[in-house]
Amino acid sequence: MGELDSYSKPIRKLIRLFLTEAYAHEQHILLAQLDLNFADWRAGKLDNEALNERIHQYHDKSARDLYRRYNGGFPDLLVAYAFVTGVLNQSEAPSELLEALAERMREVRQVQEQDDIRQ
């Protein structure tokens, strides 16, 4: 039994679609940050070695962590997390998807609240 088997086929398709969108959105943010490093390098604010280090940090840490997060399972939880944290805009999602993920989004909010209490 797969991790999305409890959802209908149309909902599974929507989860996969929004998972891809969330990944692309977060990847865009990381690449935009890397682009700022290239701009600093072109402007002479970073030397070659510093830029090279930031490229390696992007490749070996940031991009790899993002890939692992979105390819490690629990796509419904990842999409719920993306909606709760604002990576994805809930107003752009079909109501049937939000209804199907309501419990998962509650779980994400509970974890966030617990983390806030601990800090």
Biopython code that builds the backbone (N, CA, C, O; Angstrom):
import numpy as np
from Bio.PDB.StructureBuilder import StructureBuilder

atoms = [
    (1, "MET", "N", (0.848, -1.186, 0.000)),
    (1, "MET", "CA", (0.000, 0.000, 0.000)),
    (1, "MET", "C", (0.887, 1.240, 0.000)),
    (1, "MET", "O", (1.785, 1.365, 0.833)),
    (2, "GLY", "N", (0.636, 2.160, -0.938)),
    (2, "GLY", "CA", (1.433, 3.373, -1.048)),
    (2, "GLY", "C", (1.005, 4.425, -0.048)),
    (2, "GLY", "O", (-0.047, 4.319, 0.582)),
    (3, "GLU", "N", (1.843, 5.445, 0.089)),
    (3, "GLU", "CA", (1.580, 6.479, 1.084)),
    (3, "GLU", "C", (0.388, 7.367, 0.748)),
    (3, "GLU", "O", (-0.134, 8.052, 1.628)),
    (4, "LEU", "N", (-0.047, 7.368, -0.494)),
    (4, "LEU", "CA", (-1.190, 8.200, -0.884)),
    (4, "LEU", "C", (-2.449, 7.388, -1.174)),
    (4, "LEU", "O", (-3.438, 7.940, -1.655)),
    (5, "ASP", "N", (-2.427, 6.101, -0.891)),
    (5, "ASP", "CA", (-3.548, 5.228, -1.242)),
    (5, "ASP", "C", (-4.857, 5.592, -0.543)),
    (5, "ASP", "O", (-5.932, 5.229, -1.019)),
    (6, "SER", "N", (-4.776, 6.293, 0.563)),
    (6, "SER", "CA", (-6.009, 6.659, 1.270)),
    (6, "SER", "C", (-6.752, 7.806, 0.589)),
    (6, "SER", "O", (-7.878, 8.128, 0.968)),
    (7, "TYR", "N", (-6.130, 8.420, -0.411)),
    (7, "TYR", "CA", (-6.753, 9.528, -1.138)),
    (7, "TYR", "C", (-7.315, 9.031, -2.469)),
    (7, "TYR", "O", (-6.853, 8.031, -3.020)),
    (8, "SER", "N", (-8.310, 9.741, -2.968)),
    (8, "SER", "CA", (-8.859, 9.401, -4.285)),
    (8, "SER", "C", (-7.822, 9.714, -5.364)),
    (8, "SER", "O", (-6.874, 10.464, -5.131)),
    (9, "LYS", "N", (-8.012, 9.139, -6.525)),
    (9, "LYS", "CA", (-7.071, 9.346, -7.623)),
    (9, "LYS", "C", (-6.946, 10.834, -7.994)),
    (9, "LYS", "O", (-5.826, 11.303, -8.195)),
    (10, "PRO", "N", (-8.048, 11.593, -8.093)),
    (10, "PRO", "CA", (-7.898, 13.026, -8.408)),
    (10, "PRO", "C", (-7.129, 13.793, -7.334)),
    (10, "PRO", "O", (-6.379, 14.715, -7.655)),
    (11, "ILE", "N", (-7.302, 13.430, -6.076)),
    (11, "ILE", "CA", (-6.575, 14.099, -4.997)),
    (11, "ILE", "C", (-5.100, 13.724, -5.042)),
    (11, "ILE", "O", (-4.238, 14.577, -4.828)),
    (12, "ARG", "N", (-4.803, 12.466, -5.314)),
    (12, "ARG", "CA", (-3.399, 12.052, -5.442)),
    (12, "ARG", "C", (-2.709, 12.847, -6.549)),
    (12, "ARG", "O", (-1.561, 13.266, -6.401)),
    (13, "LYS", "N", (-3.413, 13.048, -7.647)),
    (13, "LYS", "CA", (-2.860, 13.814, -8.764)),
    (13, "LYS", "C", (-2.599, 15.259, -8.336)),
    (13, "LYS", "O", (-1.561, 15.829, -8.673)),
    (14, "LEU", "N", (-3.538, 15.850, -7.595)),
    (14, "LEU", "CA", (-3.362, 17.225, -7.114)),
    (14, "LEU", "C", (-2.199, 17.321, -6.120)),
    (14, "LEU", "O", (-1.434, 18.285, -6.145)),
    (15, "ILE", "N", (-2.073, 16.335, -5.263)),
    (15, "ILE", "CA", (-0.961, 16.335, -4.297)),
    (15, "ILE", "C", (0.364, 16.326, -5.053)),
    (15, "ILE", "O", (1.272, 17.088, -4.724)),
    (16, "ARG", "N", (0.474, 15.486, -6.044)),
    (16, "ARG", "CA", (1.722, 15.422, -6.818)),
    (16, "ARG", "C", (1.986, 16.737, -7.550)),
    (16, "ARG", "O", (3.122, 17.209, -7.603)),
    (17, "LEU", "N", (0.937, 17.321, -8.108)),
    (17, "LEU", "CA", (1.072, 18.602, -8.819)),
    (17, "LEU", "C", (1.561, 19.701, -7.871)),
    (17, "LEU", "O", (2.493, 20.436, -8.197)),
    (18, "PHE", "N", (0.936, 19.809, -6.707)),
    (18, "PHE", "CA", (1.316, 20.858, -5.766)),
    (18, "PHE", "C", (2.659, 20.560, -5.099)),
    (18, "PHE", "O", (3.363, 21.487, -4.700)),
    (19, "LEU", "N", (3.017, 19.303, -4.974)),
    (19, "LEU", "CA", (4.341, 18.946, -4.471)),
    (19, "LEU", "C", (5.408, 19.461, -5.435)),
    (19, "LEU", "O", (6.419, 20.020, -5.012)),
    (20, "THR", "N", (5.176, 19.269, -6.710)),
    (20, "THR", "CA", (6.107, 19.753, -7.729)),
    (20, "THR", "C", (6.209, 21.275, -7.686)),
    (20, "THR", "O", (7.298, 21.834, -7.812)),
    (21, "GLU", "N", (5.075, 21.937, -7.510)),
    (21, "GLU", "CA", (5.073, 23.405, -7.427)),
    (21, "GLU", "C", (5.831, 23.894, -6.200)),
    (21, "GLU", "O", (6.591, 24.859, -6.282)),
    (22, "ALA", "N", (5.630, 23.238, -5.069)),
    (22, "ALA", "CA", (6.319, 23.639, -3.845)),
    (22, "ALA", "C", (7.827, 23.468, -4.002)),
    (22, "ALA", "O", (8.603, 24.341, -3.614)),
    (23, "TYR", "N", (8.230, 22.350, -4.568)),
    (23, "TYR", "CA", (9.660, 22.100, -4.795)),
    (23, "TYR", "C", (10.242, 23.172, -5.709)),
    (23, "TYR", "O", (11.307, 23.721, -5.427)),
    (24, "ALA", "N", (9.551, 23.468, -6.795)),
    (24, "ALA", "CA", (10.034, 24.473, -7.752)),
    (24, "ALA", "C", (10.125, 25.846, -7.092)),
    (24, "ALA", "O", (11.075, 26.590, -7.334)),
    (25, "HIS", "N", (9.151, 26.178, -6.270)),
    (25, "HIS", "CA", (9.158, 27.473, -5.593)),
    (25, "HIS", "C", (10.363, 27.587, -4.650)),
    (25, "HIS", "O", (11.075, 28.592, -4.665)),
    (26, "GLU", "N", (10.584, 26.568, -3.844)),
    (26, "GLU", "CA", (11.716, 26.613, -2.920)),
    (26, "GLU", "C", (13.049, 26.570, -3.662)),
    (26, "GLU", "O", (14.017, 27.202, -3.239)),
    (27, "GLN", "N", (13.102, 25.826, -4.766)),
    (27, "GLN", "CA", (14.310, 25.776, -5.579)),
    (27, "GLN", "C", (14.593, 27.158, -6.186)),
    (27, "GLN", "O", (15.744, 27.589, -6.254)),
    (28, "HIS", "N", (13.551, 27.832, -6.617)),
    (28, "HIS", "CA", (13.698, 29.182, -7.177)),
    (28, "HIS", "C", (14.309, 30.132, -6.138)),
    (28, "HIS", "O", (15.189, 30.928, -6.464)),
    (29, "ILE", "N", (13.842, 30.046, -4.897)),
    (29, "ILE", "CA", (14.371, 30.899, -3.829)),
    (29, "ILE", "C", (15.867, 30.641, -3.632)),
    (29, "ILE", "O", (16.652, 31.582, -3.517)),
    (30, "LEU", "N", (16.255, 29.368, -3.592)),
    (30, "LEU", "CA", (17.673, 29.036, -3.418)),
    (30, "LEU", "C", (18.513, 29.531, -4.583)),
    (30, "LEU", "O", (19.609, 30.056, -4.386)),
    (31, "LEU", "N", (18.002, 29.364, -5.799)),
    (31, "LEU", "CA", (18.754, 29.815, -6.973)),
    (31, "LEU", "C", (18.842, 31.340, -7.033)),
    (31, "LEU", "O", (19.854, 31.884, -7.475)),
    (32, "ALA", "N", (17.801, 32.026, -6.596)),
    (32, "ALA", "CA", (17.836, 33.491, -6.561)),
    (32, "ALA", "C", (18.907, 33.964, -5.581)),
    (32, "ALA", "O", (19.618, 34.932, -5.852)),
    (33, "GLN", "N", (19.020, 33.277, -4.438)),
    (33, "GLN", "CA", (20.072, 33.626, -3.479)),
    (33, "GLN", "C", (21.452, 33.392, -4.079)),
    (33, "GLN", "O", (22.361, 34.198, -3.884)),
    (34, "LEU", "N", (21.610, 32.290, -4.808)),
    (34, "LEU", "CA", (22.881, 32.015, -5.464)),
    (34, "LEU", "C", (23.169, 33.073, -6.525)),
    (34, "LEU", "O", (24.312, 33.498, -6.691)),
    (35, "ASP", "N", (22.138, 33.492, -7.237)),
    (35, "ASP", "CA", (22.301, 34.531, -8.254)),
    (35, "ASP", "C", (22.808, 35.835, -7.646)),
    (35, "ASP", "O", (23.604, 36.543, -8.264)),
    (36, "LEU", "N", (22.347, 36.153, -6.438)),
    (36, "LEU", "CA", (22.841, 37.359, -5.756)),
    (36, "LEU", "C", (24.340, 37.255, -5.492)),
    (36, "LEU", "O", (25.056, 38.255, -5.549)),
    (37, "ASN", "N", (24.806, 36.059, -5.208)),
    (37, "ASN", "CA", (26.244, 35.857, -5.030)),
    (37, "ASN", "C", (27.000, 36.107, -6.333)),
    (37, "ASN", "O", (28.082, 36.695, -6.323)),
    (38, "PHE", "N", (26.433, 35.661, -7.450)),
    (38, "PHE", "CA", (27.060, 35.933, -8.740)),
    (38, "PHE", "C", (27.081, 37.443, -9.020)),
    (38, "PHE", "O", (28.063, 37.962, -9.551)),
    (39, "ALA", "N", (26.011, 38.136, -8.666)),
    (39, "ALA", "CA", (25.965, 39.590, -8.864)),
    (39, "ALA", "C", (27.043, 40.275, -8.023)),
    (39, "ALA", "O", (27.714, 41.195, -8.491)),
    (40, "ASP", "N", (27.202, 39.818, -6.777)),
    (40, "ASP", "CA", (28.258, 40.369, -5.925)),
    (40, "ASP", "C", (29.637, 40.089, -6.517)),
    (40, "ASP", "O", (30.524, 40.940, -6.453)),
    (41, "TRP", "N", (29.819, 38.929, -7.079)),
    (41, "TRP", "CA", (31.090, 38.566, -7.706)),
    (41, "TRP", "C", (31.373, 39.462, -8.916)),
    (41, "TRP", "O", (32.481, 39.971, -9.085)),
    (42, "ARG", "N", (30.335, 39.644, -9.763)),
    (42, "ARG", "CA", (30.506, 40.510, -10.936)),
    (42, "ARG", "C", (30.812, 41.951, -10.526)),
    (42, "ARG", "O", (31.541, 42.656, -11.224)),
    (43, "ALA", "N", (30.260, 42.380, -9.405)),
    (43, "ALA", "CA", (30.478, 43.747, -8.921)),
    (43, "ALA", "C", (31.786, 43.874, -8.151)),
    (43, "ALA", "O", (32.125, 44.964, -7.690)),
    (44, "GLY", "N", (32.518, 42.791, -8.006)),
    (44, "GLY", "CA", (33.788, 42.833, -7.306)),
    (44, "GLY", "C", (33.665, 42.755, -5.787)),
    (44, "GLY", "O", (34.646, 42.964, -5.074)),
    (45, "LYS", "N", (32.462, 42.455, -5.286)),
    (45, "LYS", "CA", (32.262, 42.353, -3.834)),
    (45, "LYS", "C", (32.662, 40.983, -3.292)),
    (45, "LYS", "O", (32.894, 40.831, -2.093)),
    (46, "LEU", "N", (32.741, 39.991, -4.172)),
    (46, "LEU", "CA", (33.193, 38.640, -3.801)),
    (46, "LEU", "C", (34.342, 38.254, -4.716)),
    (46, "LEU", "O", (34.322, 38.557, -5.909)),
    (47, "ASP", "N", (35.345, 37.584, -4.158)),
    (47, "ASP", "CA", (36.412, 37.081, -5.015)),
    (47, "ASP", "C", (36.031, 35.694, -5.545)),
    (47, "ASP", "O", (35.015, 35.124, -5.148)),
    (48, "ASN", "N", (36.852, 35.171, -6.434)),
    (48, "ASN", "CA", (36.561, 33.875, -7.059)),
    (48, "ASN", "C", (36.394, 32.764, -6.032)),
    (48, "ASN", "O", (35.487, 31.939, -6.139)),
    (49, "GLU", "N", (37.267, 32.748, -5.044)),
    (49, "GLU", "CA", (37.228, 31.684, -4.040)),
    (49, "GLU", "C", (35.931, 31.726, -3.226)),
    (49, "GLU", "O", (35.329, 30.687, -2.954)),
    (50, "ALA", "N", (35.508, 32.927, -2.842)),
    (50, "ALA", "CA", (34.273, 33.057, -2.061)),
    (50, "ALA", "C", (33.064, 32.617, -2.885)),
    (50, "ALA", "O", (32.176, 31.934, -2.375)),
    (51, "LEU", "N", (33.033, 33.007, -4.152)),
    (51, "LEU", "CA", (31.923, 32.577, -5.016)),
    (51, "LEU", "C", (31.943, 31.067, -5.179)),
    (51, "LEU", "O", (30.904, 30.413, -5.088)),
    (52, "ASN", "N", (33.102, 30.525, -5.416)),
    (52, "ASN", "CA", (33.221, 29.083, -5.576)),
    (52, "ASN", "C", (32.729, 28.351, -4.333)),
    (52, "ASN", "O", (32.054, 27.327, -4.441)),
    (53, "GLU", "N", (33.058, 28.865, -3.166)),
    (53, "GLU", "CA", (32.604, 28.258, -1.908)),
    (53, "GLU", "C", (31.077, 28.296, -1.807)),
    (53, "GLU", "O", (30.464, 27.329, -1.355)),
    (54, "ARG", "N", (30.469, 29.389, -2.218)),
    (54, "ARG", "CA", (29.008, 29.503, -2.149)),
    (54, "ARG", "C", (28.321, 28.589, -3.164)),
    (54, "ARG", "O", (27.237, 28.067, -2.904)),
    (55, "ILE", "N", (28.947, 28.402, -4.301)),
    (55, "ILE", "CA", (28.412, 27.456, -5.285)),
    (55, "ILE", "C", (28.440, 26.045, -4.695)),
    (55, "ILE", "O", (27.461, 25.306, -4.791)),
    (56, "HIS", "N", (29.560, 25.683, -4.090)),
    (56, "HIS", "CA", (29.662, 24.355, -3.474)),
    (56, "HIS", "C", (28.674, 24.201, -2.322)),
    (56, "HIS", "O", (28.079, 23.137, -2.151)),
    (57, "GLN", "N", (28.498, 25.247, -1.541)),
    (57, "GLN", "CA", (27.540, 25.176, -0.438)),
    (57, "GLN", "C", (26.126, 24.967, -0.986)),
    (57, "GLN", "O", (25.354, 24.179, -0.440)),
    (58, "TYR", "N", (25.794, 25.674, -2.061)),
    (58, "TYR", "CA", (24.479, 25.477, -2.680)),
    (58, "TYR", "C", (24.340, 24.026, -3.138)),
    (58, "TYR", "O", (23.357, 23.359, -2.815)),
    (59, "HIS", "N", (25.316, 23.551, -3.880)),
    (59, "HIS", "CA", (25.224, 22.213, -4.465)),
    (59, "HIS", "C", (25.269, 21.107, -3.415)),
    (59, "HIS", "O", (24.471, 20.170, -3.450)),
    (60, "ASP", "N", (26.209, 21.228, -2.484)),
    (60, "ASP", "CA", (26.429, 20.143, -1.530)),
    (60, "ASP", "C", (25.497, 20.179, -0.327)),
    (60, "ASP", "O", (25.337, 19.162, 0.349)),
    (61, "LYS", "N", (24.882, 21.314, -0.043)),
    (61, "LYS", "CA", (24.030, 21.422, 1.144)),
    (61, "LYS", "C", (22.609, 21.828, 0.780)),
    (61, "LYS", "O", (21.684, 21.027, 0.917)),
    (62, "SER", "N", (22.425, 23.042, 0.326)),
    (62, "SER", "CA", (21.081, 23.595, 0.130)),
    (62, "SER", "C", (20.249, 22.800, -0.877)),
    (62, "SER", "O", (19.140, 22.364, -0.570)),
    (63, "ALA", "N", (20.791, 22.618, -2.070)),
    (63, "ALA", "CA", (20.037, 21.912, -3.114)),
    (63, "ALA", "C", (19.826, 20.444, -2.737)),
    (63, "ALA", "O", (18.762, 19.879, -2.993)),
    (64, "ARG", "N", (20.821, 19.846, -2.143)),
    (64, "ARG", "CA", (20.719, 18.438, -1.747)),
    (64, "ARG", "C", (19.680, 18.253, -0.642)),
    (64, "ARG", "O", (18.882, 17.318, -0.688)),
    (65, "ASP", "N", (19.691, 19.153, 0.359)),
    (65, "ASP", "CA", (18.700, 19.072, 1.438)),
    (65, "ASP", "C", (17.285, 19.237, 0.896)),
    (65, "ASP", "O", (16.367, 18.526, 1.303)),
    (66, "LEU", "N", (17.119, 20.180, -0.023)),
    (66, "LEU", "CA", (15.803, 20.405, -0.618)),
    (66, "LEU", "C", (15.344, 19.161, -1.385)),
    (66, "LEU", "O", (14.196, 18.736, -1.253)),
    (67, "TYR", "N", (16.237, 18.586, -2.179)),
    (67, "TYR", "CA", (15.899, 17.384, -2.938)),
    (67, "TYR", "C", (15.491, 16.249, -1.993)),
    (67, "TYR", "O", (14.488, 15.574, -2.224)),
    (68, "ARG", "N", (16.260, 16.050, -0.950)),
    (68, "ARG", "CA", (15.943, 14.972, 0.003)),
    (68, "ARG", "C", (14.591, 15.204, 0.670)),
    (68, "ARG", "O", (13.808, 14.271, 0.847)),
    (69, "ARG", "N", (14.323, 16.460, 1.038)),
    (69, "ARG", "CA", (13.062, 16.766, 1.708)),
    (69, "ARG", "C", (11.882, 16.409, 0.805)),
    (69, "ARG", "O", (10.919, 15.789, 1.259)),
    (70, "TYR", "N", (11.950, 16.792, -0.453)),
    (70, "TYR", "CA", (10.810, 16.584, -1.349)),
    (70, "TYR", "C", (10.776, 15.212, -1.993)),
    (70, "TYR", "O", (9.813, 14.885, -2.687)),
    (71, "ASN", "N", (11.785, 14.413, -1.785)),
    (71, "ASN", "CA", (11.800, 13.072, -2.365)),
    (71, "ASN", "C", (11.927, 11.984, -1.306)),
    (71, "ASN", "O", (12.224, 10.832, -1.620)),
    (72, "GLY", "N", (11.698, 12.358, -0.049)),
    (72, "GLY", "CA", (11.866, 11.408, 1.039)),
    (72, "GLY", "C", (10.582, 10.753, 1.513)),
    (72, "GLY", "O", (10.600, 10.010, 2.494)),
    (73, "GLY", "N", (9.483, 11.006, 0.850)),
    (73, "GLY", "CA", (8.226, 10.395, 1.261)),
    (73, "GLY", "C", (7.262, 11.387, 1.872)),
    (73, "GLY", "O", (7.598, 12.553, 2.081)),
    (74, "PHE", "N", (6.069, 10.918, 2.155)),
    (74, "PHE", "CA", (4.995, 11.698, 2.755)),
    (74, "PHE", "C", (4.649, 12.957, 1.944)),
    (74, "PHE", "O", (4.668, 14.064, 2.482)),
    (75, "PRO", "N", (4.336, 12.789, 0.665)),
    (75, "PRO", "CA", (4.033, 13.954, -0.166)),
    (75, "PRO", "C", (2.847, 14.771, 0.338)),
    (75, "PRO", "O", (2.826, 15.991, 0.177)),
    (76, "ASP", "N", (1.863, 14.114, 0.944)),
    (76, "ASP", "CA", (0.717, 14.856, 1.466)),
    (76, "ASP", "C", (1.128, 15.766, 2.617)),
    (76, "ASP", "O", (0.642, 16.891, 2.727)),
    (77, "LEU", "N", (2.019, 15.283, 3.468)),
    (77, "LEU", "CA", (2.506, 16.092, 4.578)),
    (77, "LEU", "C", (3.355, 17.258, 4.072)),
    (77, "LEU", "O", (3.279, 18.361, 4.612)),
    (78, "LEU", "N", (4.154, 17.019, 3.046)),
    (78, "LEU", "CA", (4.972, 18.087, 2.469)),
    (78, "LEU", "C", (4.111, 19.182, 1.843)),
    (78, "LEU", "O", (4.413, 20.367, 1.983)),
    (79, "VAL", "N", (3.053, 18.792, 1.161)),
    (79, "VAL", "CA", (2.154, 19.782, 0.563)),
    (79, "VAL", "C", (1.419, 20.538, 1.665)),
    (79, "VAL", "O", (1.256, 21.755, 1.581)),
    (80, "ALA", "N", (0.979, 19.830, 2.687)),
    (80, "ALA", "CA", (0.327, 20.497, 3.816)),
    (80, "ALA", "C", (1.282, 21.496, 4.451)),
    (80, "ALA", "O", (0.886, 22.622, 4.754)),
    (81, "TYR", "N", (2.525, 21.102, 4.655)),
    (81, "TYR", "CA", (3.540, 21.996, 5.218)),
    (81, "TYR", "C", (3.723, 23.225, 4.327)),
    (81, "TYR", "O", (3.827, 24.346, 4.824)),
    (82, "ALA", "N", (3.761, 23.011, 3.026)),
    (82, "ALA", "CA", (3.939, 24.125, 2.093)),
    (82, "ALA", "C", (2.773, 25.109, 2.165)),
    (82, "ALA", "O", (2.975, 26.319, 2.059)),
    (83, "PHE", "N", (1.564, 24.600, 2.344)),
    (83, "PHE", "CA", (0.406, 25.494, 2.489)),
    (83, "PHE", "C", (0.466, 26.252, 3.814)),
    (83, "PHE", "O", (0.235, 27.461, 3.844)),
    (84, "VAL", "N", (0.768, 25.566, 4.892)),
    (84, "VAL", "CA", (0.773, 26.185, 6.219)),
    (84, "VAL", "C", (1.864, 27.245, 6.327)),
    (84, "VAL", "O", (1.650, 28.293, 6.937)),
    (85, "THR", "N", (3.019, 26.985, 5.745)),
    (85, "THR", "CA", (4.149, 27.906, 5.876)),
    (85, "THR", "C", (4.158, 29.004, 4.812)),
    (85, "THR", "O", (4.994, 29.906, 4.859)),
    (86, "GLY", "N", (3.239, 28.932, 3.862)),
    (86, "GLY", "CA", (3.169, 29.981, 2.848)),
    (86, "GLY", "C", (4.025, 29.746, 1.620)),
    (86, "GLY", "O", (4.098, 30.609, 0.746)),
    (87, "VAL", "N", (4.673, 28.597, 1.538)),
    (87, "VAL", "CA", (5.414, 28.266, 0.319)),
    (87, "VAL", "C", (4.427, 28.200, -0.845)),
    (87, "VAL", "O", (4.711, 28.664, -1.949)),
    (88, "LEU", "N", (3.271, 27.616, -0.571)),
    (88, "LEU", "CA", (2.177, 27.586, -1.538)),
    (88, "LEU", "C", (1.028, 28.428, -0.997)),
    (88, "LEU", "O", (0.807, 28.500, 0.212)),
    (89, "ASN", "N", (0.315, 29.053, -1.899)),
    (89, "ASN", "CA", (-0.814, 29.905, -1.539)),
    (89, "ASN", "C", (-2.098, 29.064, -1.536)),
    (89, "ASN", "O", (-2.492, 28.510, -2.562)),
    (90, "GLN", "N", (-2.738, 28.982, -0.373)),
    (90, "GLN", "CA", (-3.958, 28.180, -0.268)),
    (90, "GLN", "C", (-5.059, 28.681, -1.195)),
    (90, "GLN", "O", (-5.886, 27.892, -1.652)),
    (91, "SER", "N", (-5.079, 29.971, -1.475)),
    (91, "SER", "CA", (-6.132, 30.514, -2.342)),
    (91, "SER", "C", (-6.004, 30.013, -3.781)),
    (91, "SER", "O", (-6.949, 30.135, -4.561)),
    (92, "GLU", "N", (-4.863, 29.459, -4.136)),
    (92, "GLU", "CA", (-4.656, 28.927, -5.481)),
    (92, "GLU", "C", (-4.939, 27.428, -5.568)),
    (92, "GLU", "O", (-4.799, 26.826, -6.633)),
    (93, "ALA", "N", (-5.333, 26.834, -4.457)),
    (93, "ALA", "CA", (-5.572, 25.391, -4.422)),
    (93, "ALA", "C", (-7.060, 25.090, -4.496)),
    (93, "ALA", "O", (-7.872, 25.836, -3.948)),
    (94, "PRO", "N", (-7.421, 24.011, -5.163)),
    (94, "PRO", "CA", (-8.824, 23.596, -5.176)),
    (94, "PRO", "C", (-9.299, 23.256, -3.762)),
    (94, "PRO", "O", (-8.550, 22.698, -2.960)),
    (95, "SER", "N", (-10.525, 23.592, -3.477)),
    (95, "SER", "CA", (-11.067, 23.357, -2.133)),
    (95, "SER", "C", (-11.034, 21.874, -1.766)),
    (95, "SER", "O", (-10.840, 21.536, -0.599)),
    (96, "GLU", "N", (-11.221, 20.984, -2.744)),
    (96, "GLU", "CA", (-11.208, 19.562, -2.439)),
    (96, "GLU", "C", (-9.825, 19.097, -1.961)),
    (96, "GLU", "O", (-9.727, 18.178, -1.148)),
    (97, "LEU", "N", (-8.768, 19.723, -2.461)),
    (97, "LEU", "CA", (-7.429, 19.383, -1.992)),
    (97, "LEU", "C", (-7.228, 19.874, -0.566)),
    (97, "LEU", "O", (-6.704, 19.147, 0.278)),
    (98, "LEU", "N", (-7.643, 21.103, -0.297)),
    (98, "LEU", "CA", (-7.503, 21.650, 1.054)),
    (98, "LEU", "C", (-8.318, 20.839, 2.059)),
    (98, "LEU", "O", (-7.873, 20.615, 3.185)),
    (99, "GLU", "N", (-9.498, 20.405, 1.658)),
    (99, "GLU", "CA", (-10.319, 19.565, 2.542)),
    (99, "GLU", "C", (-9.637, 18.229, 2.804)),
    (99, "GLU", "O", (-9.635, 17.740, 3.933)),
    (100, "ALA", "N", (-9.063, 17.644, 1.770)),
    (100, "ALA", "CA", (-8.394, 16.348, 1.920)),
    (100, "ALA", "C", (-7.151, 16.449, 2.806)),
    (100, "ALA", "O", (-6.794, 15.490, 3.490)),
    (101, "LEU", "N", (-6.504, 17.595, 2.793)),
    (101, "LEU", "CA", (-5.276, 17.783, 3.566)),
    (101, "LEU", "C", (-5.507, 18.494, 4.902)),
    (101, "LEU", "O", (-4.550, 18.824, 5.602)),
    (102, "ALA", "N", (-6.754, 18.726, 5.250)),
    (102, "ALA", "CA", (-7.061, 19.497, 6.462)),
    (102, "ALA", "C", (-6.409, 18.891, 7.707)),
    (102, "ALA", "O", (-5.831, 19.616, 8.517)),
    (103, "GLU", "N", (-6.497, 17.596, 7.862)),
    (103, "GLU", "CA", (-5.910, 16.951, 9.047)),
    (103, "GLU", "C", (-4.389, 17.079, 9.036)),
    (103, "GLU", "O", (-3.779, 17.335, 10.075)),
    (104, "ARG", "N", (-3.788, 16.906, 7.888)),
    (104, "ARG", "CA", (-2.328, 17.037, 7.781)),
    (104, "ARG", "C", (-1.899, 18.472, 8.106)),
    (104, "ARG", "O", (-0.876, 18.678, 8.759)),
    (105, "MET", "N", (-2.668, 19.455, 7.659)),
    (105, "MET", "CA", (-2.337, 20.845, 7.953)),
    (105, "MET", "C", (-2.480, 21.129, 9.443)),
    (105, "MET", "O", (-1.700, 21.897, 10.005)),
    (106, "ARG", "N", (-3.469, 20.517, 10.084)),
    (106, "ARG", "CA", (-3.601, 20.650, 11.542)),
    (106, "ARG", "C", (-2.371, 20.074, 12.243)),
    (106, "ARG", "O", (-1.869, 20.661, 13.202)),
    (107, "GLU", "N", (-1.892, 18.938, 11.772)),
    (107, "GLU", "CA", (-0.699, 18.318, 12.348)),
    (107, "GLU", "C", (0.509, 19.252, 12.237)),
    (107, "GLU", "O", (1.281, 19.397, 13.185)),
    (108, "VAL", "N", (0.661, 19.879, 11.075)),
    (108, "VAL", "CA", (1.782, 20.796, 10.865)),
    (108, "VAL", "C", (1.676, 21.979, 11.825)),
    (108, "VAL", "O", (2.668, 22.386, 12.430)),
    (109, "ARG", "N", (0.469, 22.527, 11.962)),
    (109, "ARG", "CA", (0.284, 23.667, 12.874)),
    (109, "ARG", "C", (0.584, 23.278, 14.315)),
    (109, "ARG", "O", (1.168, 24.067, 15.058)),
    (110, "GLN", "N", (0.195, 22.079, 14.715)),
    (110, "GLN", "CA", (0.469, 21.617, 16.076)),
    (110, "GLN", "C", (1.964, 21.524, 16.332)),
    (110, "GLN", "O", (2.442, 21.932, 17.391)),
    (111, "VAL", "N", (2.697, 20.997, 15.377)),
    (111, "VAL", "CA", (4.148, 20.890, 15.519)),
    (111, "VAL", "C", (4.765, 22.281, 15.600)),
    (111, "VAL", "O", (5.667, 22.520, 16.404)),
    (112, "GLN", "N", (4.279, 23.197, 14.765)),
    (112, "GLN", "CA", (4.783, 24.577, 14.819)),
    (112, "GLN", "C", (4.527, 25.192, 16.188)),
    (112, "GLN", "O", (5.405, 25.850, 16.747)),
    (113, "GLU", "N", (3.341, 24.985, 16.727)),
    (113, "GLU", "CA", (3.013, 25.534, 18.046)),
    (113, "GLU", "C", (3.901, 24.933, 19.124)),
    (113, "GLU", "O", (4.359, 25.648, 20.014)),
    (114, "GLN", "N", (4.147, 23.650, 19.059)),
    (114, "GLN", "CA", (5.032, 23.001, 20.028)),
    (114, "GLN", "C", (6.447, 23.555, 19.921)),
    (114, "GLN", "O", (7.109, 23.777, 20.935)),
    (115, "ASP", "N", (6.915, 23.779, 18.685)),
    (115, "ASP", "CA", (8.247, 24.352, 18.489)),
    (115, "ASP", "C", (8.308, 25.769, 19.049)),
    (115, "ASP", "O", (9.319, 26.157, 19.634)),
    (116, "ASP", "N", (7.232, 26.550, 18.875)),
    (116, "ASP", "CA", (7.195, 27.910, 19.421)),
    (116, "ASP", "C", (7.245, 27.896, 20.946)),
    (116, "ASP", "O", (7.891, 28.749, 21.554)),
    (117, "ILE", "N", (6.569, 26.936, 21.559)),
    (117, "ILE", "CA", (6.544, 26.828, 23.013)),
    (117, "ILE", "C", (7.949, 26.475, 23.529)),
    (117, "ILE", "O", (8.379, 27.003, 24.555)),
    (118, "ARG", "N", (8.653, 25.602, 22.836)),
    (118, "ARG", "CA", (9.983, 25.174, 23.255)),
    (118, "ARG", "C", (10.998, 26.303, 23.192)),
    (118, "ARG", "O", (11.965, 26.306, 23.954)),
    (119, "GLN", "N", (10.796, 27.245, 22.310)),
    (119, "GLN", "CA", (11.786, 28.314, 22.120)),
    (119, "GLN", "C", (11.639, 29.416, 23.083)),
    (119, "GLN", "O", (12.403, 30.380, 23.038)),
]
sb = StructureBuilder()
sb.init_structure("model")
sb.init_model(0)
sb.init_chain("A")
sb.init_seg("    ")
for serial, (resi, resn, name, xyz) in enumerate(atoms, 1):
    if name == "N":
        sb.init_residue(resn, " ", resi, " ")
    sb.init_atom(name, np.array(xyz, "f"), 0.0, 1.0, " ", f" {name:<3s}", serial, name[0])
structure = sb.get_structure()
